[in-house]
Amino acid sequence: MHSPRGASIFESRYDAGRQLAEKLGEYKGRSVVLAIPNGGLPVALQVALALEADLDVVISRKLPIPLRPEGGFGAIADDGAVILNEAVVKEVGLTREQINYQVSRVRVDIRQRSLLYRGNRPLSIIIGKTVIVIDDGLASGYTMMAAVESVRRRRPGQVVVAVPAASAVAVKQLEKVADRVVTCATGFMPKFYIADFYRYWHVLSDDEGLKCLKEWRVRRFASDIEPP
């Protein structure tokens, strides 16, 4: 559990999702919501329910720096889209062999997570649609950039990146690749930690992530049943 350094803005990811949904009202009834697991799922659940939108996942994972796994030098998405932070690659001095090795390892993890979250279900059809891509926050933004690149290849009409909190640097990066970036809070501090914006913060388990998808299916199905 994380203890924020200052006054938090969100009680939890679910609260963050409710607040974020208020900024996305114009998309009600005409969008598809894609969450980056695991942390993005509770946020996306609340947004999808509020917007009466379909909910699915787009899996994007950080490429960890060798021997410094807490840091990243880019990200990769579930369709193979790779985004590298060239400045970090140069600073750390990564060789092409090291990059390829990490990419191969993360691709294996992504395949496993795709099976876990999607099974045999095909990707949601998003051609020509407004797609809202959601995570619980953006620090460097590279994981989201890989997700947006992946979504773009599926020919949506518009890609909106929506997160409760983001660093100003990440917002600037995402504005180059998304049609719109929506946040509840943008941080300009030199060291940006997503957890500082939440009162209750923990690493979300796969079980919790799957529970969010199940809850969305149950509640959406229930709302489609005509009352007697």
C-alpha positions in Angstrom: 0.0 0.0 0.0 1.3 3.4 -1.0 1.2 6.4 1.3 1.0 9.7 -0.7 3.4 12.5 0.1 0.7 15.2 -0.1 -3.1 15.6 -0.4 -4.4 12.9 -2.8 -7.0 13.7 -5.4 -8.6 10.2 -5.7 -9.7 7.8 -3.1 -9.0 4.8 -5.3 -8.9 3.9 -9.0 -12.7 3.5 -9.0 -13.1 7.0 -7.7 -10.6 8.2 -10.3 -12.7 6.5 -13.0 -15.9 8.3 -11.8 -14.1 11.6 -11.9 -12.6 11.0 -15.3 -16.0 9.9 -16.7 -17.3 13.4 -15.9 -14.8 14.9 -18.3 -15.8 12.5 -21.1 -19.6 13.0 -21.1 -19.6 14.1 -24.8 -18.7 10.6 -25.8 -21.6 8.9 -24.1 -23.2 6.3 -26.4 -20.7 6.7 -29.1 -17.4 5.3 -28.0 -15.4 2.1 -27.2 -13.3 2.0 -24.0 -10.0 0.1 -24.0 -8.2 -0.4 -20.7 -4.5 -1.1 -20.2 -4.4 -3.9 -17.5 -4.1 -4.1 -14.7 -4.3 -0.7 -13.2 -6.4 0.8 -16.0 -9.3 -1.6 -15.6 -11.0 -0.2 -12.4 -10.7 3.3 -14.0 -12.0 2.1 -17.3 -14.9 0.2 -15.7 -16.4 3.3 -14.3 -15.9 5.3 -17.5 -17.4 2.5 -19.7 -20.5 2.2 -17.4 -21.0 6.0 -17.4 -20.6 6.3 -21.1 -22.6 3.2 -21.9 -19.6 2.0 -23.9 -18.1 -1.4 -24.7 -15.1 -2.3 -22.6 -12.1 -4.3 -23.7 -8.3 -4.3 -23.1 -5.3 -3.3 -25.0 -2.2 -4.9 -23.4 0.9 -2.7 -23.3 3.9 -3.4 -21.2 7.1 -1.5 -20.2 10.4 -2.7 -21.6 12.5 -2.9 -18.4 16.1 -1.7 -18.3 18.4 -4.7 -17.7 19.4 -4.9 -14.0 17.2 -1.9 -13.3 13.7 -3.4 -13.9 11.9 -0.5 -12.1 13.0 1.7 -15.0 12.0 1.4 -18.6 13.4 2.2 -22.0 10.2 1.9 -24.0 7.1 -0.3 -24.3 5.5 -2.9 -26.5 1.8 -3.6 -27.2 -0.2 -6.7 -27.9 0.0 -6.4 -31.7 3.8 -6.1 -31.6 4.0 -2.3 -31.7 7.3 -1.2 -30.1 8.1 2.3 -28.9 11.6 3.0 -27.7 12.8 5.9 -25.5 15.9 6.6 -27.6 17.3 9.0 -25.0 17.2 6.3 -22.3 18.6 3.7 -24.7 21.5 6.0 -25.4 22.0 7.0 -21.8 22.1 3.4 -20.6 24.1 2.3 -23.5 21.9 -0.6 -24.5 23.1 -2.8 -27.4 20.8 -4.1 -30.1 21.1 -7.6 -28.6 20.0 -6.4 -25.2 17.0 -4.5 -26.7 16.0 -7.6 -28.7 16.3 -9.8 -25.7 14.0 -7.6 -23.5 11.5 -7.3 -26.4 11.3 -11.1 -26.7 10.8 -11.5 -23.0 8.0 -8.9 -22.8 6.3 -10.4 -25.9 6.0 -13.7 -24.1 4.5 -12.0 -21.1 2.0 -10.1 -23.4 0.9 -13.3 -25.1 0.2 -14.9 -21.7 -1.7 -11.9 -20.5 -3.7 -11.8 -23.8 -4.8 -15.4 -23.2 -5.7 -14.5 -19.6 -7.8 -11.5 -20.4 -9.2 -12.3 -23.8 -8.9 -16.1 -24.2 -10.2 -17.0 -27.7 -12.2 -13.8 -28.1 -11.3 -11.7 -31.1 -10.2 -8.0 -30.7 -13.1 -5.6 -30.6 -14.0 -4.1 -33.9 -13.1 -0.4 -33.7 -12.9 0.7 -37.4 -14.2 4.2 -37.7 -15.1 4.4 -34.0 -14.1 6.8 -31.3 -11.7 4.8 -29.0 -10.9 6.0 -25.5 -7.7 4.4 -24.2 -7.4 4.4 -20.4 -4.8 3.8 -17.8 -4.6 4.8 -14.1 -1.9 7.4 -14.9 1.0 8.4 -17.1 4.5 8.9 -15.9 6.7 8.7 -18.9 3.8 7.9 -21.3 5.6 5.2 -23.3 3.3 2.4 -22.3 0.4 4.5 -23.5 2.2 5.5 -26.7 2.7 1.8 -27.6 -1.0 1.2 -26.9 -2.1 4.1 -29.1 0.2 2.9 -31.9 -1.5 -0.5 -31.6 -5.0 0.9 -31.7 -4.1 3.2 -34.7 -3.3 0.1 -36.8 -7.0 -1.0 -36.3 -8.2 2.1 -38.1 -10.4 3.9 -35.5 -12.1 7.2 -36.3 -10.5 8.9 -33.3 -8.2 8.0 -30.5 -8.7 9.7 -27.1 -6.2 9.1 -24.3 -7.9 9.5 -20.9 -6.2 9.1 -17.5 -6.8 10.5 -14.0 -3.3 11.9 -13.6 -0.3 12.5 -15.9 3.0 14.2 -15.9 3.2 17.3 -18.2 6.0 15.5 -20.1 3.8 12.5 -20.8 0.8 14.7 -21.9 3.1 16.5 -24.4 4.3 13.2 -25.8 0.8 11.8 -26.1 -0.6 14.9 -27.8 1.7 14.0 -30.7 0.1 10.6 -31.3 -3.5 10.9 -30.0 -6.3 13.1 -31.2 -7.0 14.3 -27.7 -5.6 13.8 -24.2 -7.9 14.1 -21.2 -6.7 14.2 -17.6 -8.2 15.2 -14.2 -4.8 16.4 -13.0 -1.5 17.2 -14.7 1.7 17.2 -12.7 4.7 19.5 -13.3 6.8 18.3 -10.5 10.4 17.0 -11.4 9.7 13.6 -9.9 6.2 12.3 -10.9 4.6 9.4 -9.1 1.2 8.2 -10.1 0.6 6.8 -6.7 0.8 10.2 -5.1 -2.5 11.1 -6.6 -4.3 8.3 -4.9 -5.2 7.9 -1.2 -5.3 4.1 -1.5 -2.8 2.6 -3.9 -1.7 -1.0 -4.5 -0.5 -3.1 -7.3 -3.6 -4.6 -8.9 -3.7 -8.3 -9.3 -4.9 -10.2 -12.3 -7.9 -11.5 -10.3 -9.0 -7.9 -9.6 -8.5 -7.0 -13.2 -10.7 -9.9 -14.4 -13.3 -9.0 -11.8 -13.6 -5.6 -13.4 -14.3 -7.1 -16.8 -16.8 -9.5 -15.3 -18.6 -6.7 -13.4 -18.9 -4.7 -16.6 -20.4 -7.6 -18.5 -22.9 -8.3 -15.7 -24.0 -4.6 -15.4 -24.2 -4.0 -19.1 -26.2 -7.1 -19.7 -28.5 -6.2 -16.8 -29.1 -2.7 -18.2 -30.1 -4.2 -21.6 -32.9 -6.3 -20.2 -36.3 -4.8 -20.7 -38.2 -4.4 -17.4 -41.4 -6.5 -17.1 
